[in-house]
């Protein structure tokens, strides 16, 4: 990869299309706050003229916008993707699929990306066979399908898979059925923070010692030693902005906690999306022409594929007694619990 420099040209007029109310209003507010935070922290000397609207792509371009950030709603993105081309570089904040539209780039925090990242981390760690444990319903099916597609493309084998009904008080039978299907090198666990303790506990109680890897849905971004002790040893993928707790610069979570009310809430990752949206927008056309270009974003290592879609490389972390710790890879076997409240043995991630 090559890392792209650059930024806004002097006098750039940037149109930001975000919902200001309705179903997506709260999400739009979080992205908008992230964009504004990045604007305030921009010391390049060439900050753009930002114009915020809830709609009106054509009107904004006709009024002189040099580039567009948004829209956020999928139907609006799909409408732009249906055009033969767009007049100015446009960084949509969702993904509609389909083919390539010149000047349209699609940037999404799609959960499917996380499943693909789990497959990539497992494969580069030398693991070959996977077991899947995922919730029944659309969300679980989407992540399981994305994982299967990537894992098989890499050459991996599916040793077993089980769907579970969310919200159950125990999953011992489901886990027993999963482990009976065959020997797996690791388990891909699709769960939210509501079910993950019960599921992970059931896997460990059943004697499963292989690594268990989840998506960011198991972590709300703030470590609670009492609540999260039961997750010690569990791996998960997440964005740099959430996992880098040592940073204290103007755009770190630590610095923004007092300014933005929801930085600690379920919308936290959308602030990071806003920051990246602001920084990507002036670079996105060049990234589209140079597909090997890498941008170190808050939402991951970012590249553009041949369809104009942003691909994210996420970090791998593991719950420990002291909080999530970054790892370079998955250990071949999960650490056994010790007497001190289940803390895993030291693991350097190699």
C-alpha positions as CSV (number, residue, x, y, z in Angstrom):
1,X,0.0,0.0,0.0
2,X,1.0,3.6,-0.5
3,X,-0.3,6.2,1.9
4,X,-2.0,9.3,0.3
5,X,-1.1,12.8,1.4
6,X,-3.0,15.9,0.5
7,X,-6.2,17.6,1.7
8,X,-8.6,20.3,0.7
9,X,-7.6,22.7,-2.0
10,X,-7.9,26.4,-1.2
11,X,-11.5,27.7,-1.6
12,X,-13.2,24.3,-1.8
13,X,-16.9,24.4,-1.3
14,X,-18.1,21.1,0.3
15,X,-21.8,20.2,0.6
16,X,-22.7,17.8,3.5
17,X,-26.0,16.0,3.1
18,X,-27.2,14.5,6.4
19,X,-30.7,13.9,7.8
20,X,-31.7,16.4,10.5
21,X,-34.7,14.5,11.8
22,X,-36.7,11.4,11.4
23,X,-35.5,7.8,11.7
24,X,-31.9,8.7,10.8
25,X,-31.8,12.1,12.5
26,X,-29.8,11.0,15.6
27,X,-27.3,9.1,13.4
28,X,-27.0,12.1,11.2
29,X,-26.3,14.3,14.2
30,X,-23.4,12.1,15.3
31,X,-21.8,12.1,11.9
32,X,-22.3,15.8,11.6
33,X,-20.6,16.3,15.0
34,X,-17.7,14.2,13.8
35,X,-17.3,16.3,10.6
36,X,-17.4,19.5,12.6
37,X,-14.8,18.1,15.1
38,X,-12.5,17.2,12.2
39,X,-13.0,20.7,10.7
40,X,-12.2,22.4,14.0
41,X,-9.0,20.3,14.3
42,X,-7.9,20.9,10.7
43,X,-4.7,23.0,10.9
44,X,-3.8,22.7,7.2
45,X,-4.7,26.3,6.4
46,X,-7.1,25.2,3.6
47,X,-10.3,24.3,5.4
48,X,-13.3,24.0,3.1
49,X,-16.4,26.1,3.1
50,X,-18.9,23.6,4.6
51,X,-22.6,23.7,3.8
52,X,-25.0,21.4,5.6
53,X,-28.3,20.4,4.1
54,X,-30.7,17.5,4.7
55,X,-31.4,17.0,1.0
56,X,-30.8,18.6,-2.4
57,X,-27.8,17.0,-4.1
58,X,-28.5,18.7,-7.5
59,X,-29.3,22.0,-6.0
60,X,-26.1,22.0,-4.0
61,X,-23.9,21.0,-7.0
62,X,-25.7,23.7,-9.1
63,X,-24.9,26.2,-6.4
64,X,-21.2,25.5,-6.8
65,X,-20.3,22.6,-4.5
66,X,-16.9,21.1,-5.5
67,X,-17.5,17.9,-3.6
68,X,-20.3,16.2,-1.6
69,X,-20.2,14.2,1.7
70,X,-23.4,12.1,2.1
71,X,-26.2,11.2,1.8
72,X,-26.6,8.8,4.7
73,X,-29.8,7.0,3.9
74,X,-29.5,3.9,1.7
75,X,-32.4,4.8,-0.7
76,X,-30.7,8.2,-1.4
77,X,-27.4,6.5,-2.0
78,X,-29.1,4.0,-4.3
79,X,-30.6,6.8,-6.3
80,X,-27.2,8.3,-6.9
81,X,-25.8,4.9,-7.8
82,X,-28.5,4.5,-10.5
83,X,-27.1,7.6,-12.4
84,X,-24.7,7.1,-15.2
85,X,-22.2,9.5,-13.5
86,X,-22.0,12.3,-10.9
87,X,-20.7,15.8,-11.7
88,X,-18.5,16.1,-8.6
89,X,-16.7,13.6,-6.3
90,X,-19.3,12.3,-3.8
91,X,-18.5,10.4,-0.7
92,X,-21.8,8.7,0.2
93,X,-22.1,7.5,3.8
94,X,-23.8,4.2,3.1
95,X,-23.5,1.4,0.6
96,X,-26.1,0.4,-1.9
97,X,-24.2,-2.3,-3.8
98,X,-24.5,-2.5,-7.6
99,X,-21.9,-1.4,-10.1
100,X,-19.6,1.5,-10.4
101,X,-20.8,5.1,-11.0
102,X,-18.1,7.6,-11.9
103,X,-17.5,10.1,-9.0
104,X,-19.5,8.1,-6.5
105,X,-17.7,6.5,-3.6
106,X,-19.6,4.5,-0.9
107,X,-18.4,4.6,2.7
108,X,-20.2,2.4,5.2
109,X,-19.8,0.9,8.6
110,X,-21.5,-2.3,7.4
111,X,-21.3,-5.2,9.9
112,X,-20.5,-7.5,7.0
113,X,-17.1,-5.8,6.8
114,X,-16.4,-7.0,10.3
115,X,-17.2,-10.6,9.5
116,X,-14.9,-10.4,6.5
117,X,-12.2,-8.9,8.8
118,X,-12.6,-11.8,11.3
119,X,-12.0,-14.3,8.4
120,X,-8.9,-12.4,7.3
121,X,-7.4,-12.2,10.8
122,X,-8.1,-15.9,11.4
123,X,-6.5,-16.9,8.0
124,X,-3.4,-14.8,8.5
125,X,-3.1,-16.4,12.0
126,X,-2.7,-19.8,10.3
127,X,-6.2,-21.2,11.2
128,X,-8.0,-23.3,8.6
129,X,-11.3,-24.5,10.0
130,X,-14.1,-22.4,11.5
131,X,-17.3,-23.0,13.5
132,X,-20.1,-20.4,13.3
133,X,-22.4,-19.5,16.1
134,X,-24.9,-16.8,15.1
135,X,-28.4,-15.5,16.0
136,X,-31.3,-16.5,13.9
137,X,-32.8,-13.7,11.8
138,X,-31.6,-11.2,9.3
139,X,-28.7,-9.7,11.2
140,X,-27.1,-13.1,12.0
141,X,-27.7,-14.4,8.5
142,X,-26.0,-11.3,6.9
143,X,-22.8,-11.7,9.0
144,X,-22.7,-15.5,8.7
145,X,-23.1,-15.2,4.9
146,X,-20.3,-12.5,4.7
147,X,-18.0,-14.6,6.8
148,X,-18.6,-17.8,4.8
149,X,-18.0,-16.1,1.5
150,X,-14.7,-14.6,2.6
151,X,-13.5,-17.7,4.5
152,X,-14.2,-20.0,1.6
153,X,-12.6,-17.6,-0.8
154,X,-9.4,-17.7,1.3
155,X,-9.5,-21.5,1.3
156,X,-10.9,-22.1,4.8
157,X,-13.2,-24.9,5.9
158,X,-16.5,-24.7,7.8
159,X,-16.4,-27.4,10.5
160,X,-19.8,-26.6,12.0
161,X,-22.5,-24.0,12.3
162,X,-25.5,-23.3,14.5
163,X,-28.1,-20.5,14.7
164,X,-29.4,-19.6,18.1
165,X,-32.5,-17.8,19.3
166,X,-31.5,-14.5,20.8
167,X,-32.4,-13.8,24.4
168,X,-32.3,-17.3,25.7
169,X,-31.2,-17.9,29.3
170,X,-28.8,-20.6,28.3
171,X,-27.2,-22.1,25.2
172,X,-25.7,-25.3,26.4
173,X,-27.6,-27.5,23.9
174,X,-26.8,-25.2,21.0
175,X,-23.1,-25.1,21.9
176,X,-23.0,-28.9,22.3
177,X,-24.5,-29.3,18.9
178,X,-22.0,-26.9,17.4
179,X,-19.0,-28.6,18.9
180,X,-20.3,-32.1,18.0
181,X,-20.2,-31.1,14.3
182,X,-16.4,-31.5,14.1
183,X,-13.1,-30.1,15.2
184,X,-12.7,-26.3,14.5
185,X,-9.6,-24.2,14.9
186,X,-11.7,-21.3,16.1
187,X,-15.3,-20.1,16.6
188,X,-16.8,-17.0,14.9
189,X,-19.4,-15.8,17.4
190,X,-22.0,-13.3,16.2
191,X,-23.5,-11.7,19.3
192,X,-24.4,-8.4,20.9
193,X,-23.4,-7.3,24.3
194,X,-26.8,-8.6,25.6
195,X,-26.1,-12.3,24.7
196,X,-22.3,-12.6,24.5
197,X,-21.6,-13.4,28.2
198,X,-24.1,-16.3,28.1
199,X,-22.8,-17.6,24.8
200,X,-19.1,-17.3,25.6
201,X,-19.7,-18.8,29.0
202,X,-21.5,-21.8,27.4
203,X,-18.6,-22.3,25.0
204,X,-16.1,-22.4,27.8
205,X,-18.3,-24.5,30.1
206,X,-18.5,-27.0,27.2
207,X,-14.7,-27.3,27.2
208,X,-14.1,-25.3,24.0
209,X,-10.5,-24.0,24.3
210,X,-10.1,-22.8,20.7
211,X,-10.1,-19.0,20.1
212,X,-13.5,-17.3,19.9
213,X,-13.7,-14.2,17.8
214,X,-16.6,-11.7,17.7
215,X,-17.5,-8.4,16.0
216,X,-17.6,-5.0,17.7
217,X,-21.2,-5.6,18.7
218,X,-19.9,-7.3,21.9
219,X,-18.2,-4.0,23.1
220,X,-19.8,-0.7,23.8
221,X,-16.5,1.1,23.8
222,X,-16.1,1.5,27.6
223,X,-14.5,-1.3,29.6
224,X,-16.3,-2.3,32.8
225,X,-14.1,-4.7,34.9
226,X,-17.0,-6.2,36.8
227,X,-19.3,-6.6,33.8
228,X,-16.6,-7.7,31.3
229,X,-14.6,-10.0,33.4
230,X,-16.6,-13.0,32.1
231,X,-15.4,-12.1,28.6
232,X,-11.7,-12.5,29.4
233,X,-10.0,-14.2,26.5
234,X,-12.6,-13.3,23.9
235,X,-11.3,-11.7,20.7
236,X,-13.1,-9.1,18.6
237,X,-12.6,-6.7,15.8
238,X,-13.2,-3.0,16.1
239,X,-12.1,0.4,14.8
240,X,-8.9,2.2,15.9
241,X,-10.9,5.2,17.3
242,X,-12.5,2.9,19.9
243,X,-9.5,0.7,20.7
244,X,-6.8,3.4,21.0
245,X,-7.3,4.6,24.6
246,X,-3.8,6.1,24.9
247,X,-4.5,9.0,22.5
248,X,-5.3,12.4,23.8
249,X,-5.2,14.6,20.6
250,X,-8.1,16.8,19.7
251,X,-10.0,14.1,17.8
252,X,-9.5,11.3,20.3
253,X,-12.4,9.9,22.2
254,X,-10.7,11.1,25.4
255,X,-10.7,14.7,24.2
256,X,-14.2,14.6,22.8
257,X,-15.9,13.1,25.8
258,X,-16.7,16.4,27.4
259,X,-17.8,18.1,24.2
260,X,-20.0,15.5,22.6
261,X,-22.7,13.8,24.7
262,X,-23.0,10.4,22.9
263,X,-19.3,9.7,22.4
264,X,-19.7,6.9,25.0
265,X,-23.0,5.6,23.7
266,X,-24.1,3.2,21.0
267,X,-23.5,5.9,18.3
268,X,-19.9,6.4,19.2
269,X,-18.5,4.8,16.0
270,X,-20.5,7.3,13.9
271,X,-18.4,10.2,15.2
272,X,-15.4,8.4,13.8
273,X,-17.2,8.0,10.5
274,X,-17.8,11.7,10.4
275,X,-14.1,12.4,11.1
276,X,-13.1,10.1,8.3
277,X,-15.7,11.5,6.0
278,X,-14.2,15.0,6.4
279,X,-10.7,13.7,5.8
280,X,-11.5,11.3,3.0
281,X,-13.6,13.6,0.9
282,X,-10.8,15.7,-0.7
283,X,-8.7,12.6,-1.3
284,X,-11.3,10.2,-2.5
285,X,-11.1,10.9,-6.3
286,X,-7.3,10.3,-6.2
287,X,-7.8,7.1,-4.2
288,X,-10.3,5.9,-6.8
289,X,-7.7,6.4,-9.5
290,X,-5.0,4.7,-7.4
291,X,-6.6,1.5,-6.0
292,X,-3.6,0.6,-3.9
293,X,-3.7,3.8,-1.9
294,X,-4.2,3.4,1.8
295,X,-5.6,5.9,4.2
296,X,-5.1,5.4,8.0
297,X,-8.6,6.3,9.2
298,X,-10.4,6.4,12.5
299,X,-12.8,3.6,11.3
300,X,-9.9,1.4,10.0
301,X,-7.3,1.3,7.4
302,X,-9.2,2.5,4.3
303,X,-8.8,1.7,0.6
304,X,-11.1,2.0,-2.4
305,X,-12.0,-1.0,-4.5
306,X,-12.8,-1.1,-8.3
307,X,-16.5,-0.4,-7.6
308,X,-15.8,2.8,-5.6
309,X,-16.6,1.2,-2.3
310,X,-14.4,1.9,0.8
311,X,-13.0,-1.2,2.3
312,X,-11.9,-1.1,6.0
313,X,-9.1,-3.0,7.7
314,X,-10.1,-3.4,11.3
315,X,-7.9,-4.0,14.4
316,X,-8.0,-7.2,16.4
317,X,-8.3,-7.0,20.2
318,X,-8.8,-9.4,23.1
319,X,-10.6,-8.9,26.4
320,X,-8.3,-9.1,29.4
321,X,-8.8,-8.3,33.1
322,X,-7.4,-4.9,32.4
323,X,-9.5,-4.1,29.3
324,X,-9.2,-4.9,25.6
325,X,-5.7,-5.3,24.4
326,X,-4.6,-5.1,20.7
327,X,-3.4,-8.4,19.2
328,X,-1.4,-9.2,16.1
329,X,-3.2,-12.5,15.6
330,X,-5.2,-15.3,17.1
331,X,-3.5,-17.7,19.4
332,X,-3.8,-21.3,18.2
333,X,-5.6,-22.2,21.5
334,X,-7.5,-20.0,23.9
335,X,-5.8,-19.5,27.3
336,X,-7.2,-21.6,30.1
337,X,-8.7,-19.8,33.0
338,X,-6.6,-19.3,36.1
339,X,-7.6,-18.8,39.7
340,X,-7.5,-15.0,39.6
341,X,-11.0,-14.4,38.4
342,X,-10.5,-16.1,35.0
343,X,-7.8,-13.9,33.7
344,X,-6.2,-15.5,30.7
345,X,-2.5,-16.3,30.5
346,X,-0.3,-13.8,28.9
347,X,-0.8,-13.7,25.2
348,X,1.3,-11.6,22.9
349,X,-0.9,-12.3,19.9
350,X,1.8,-14.0,17.9
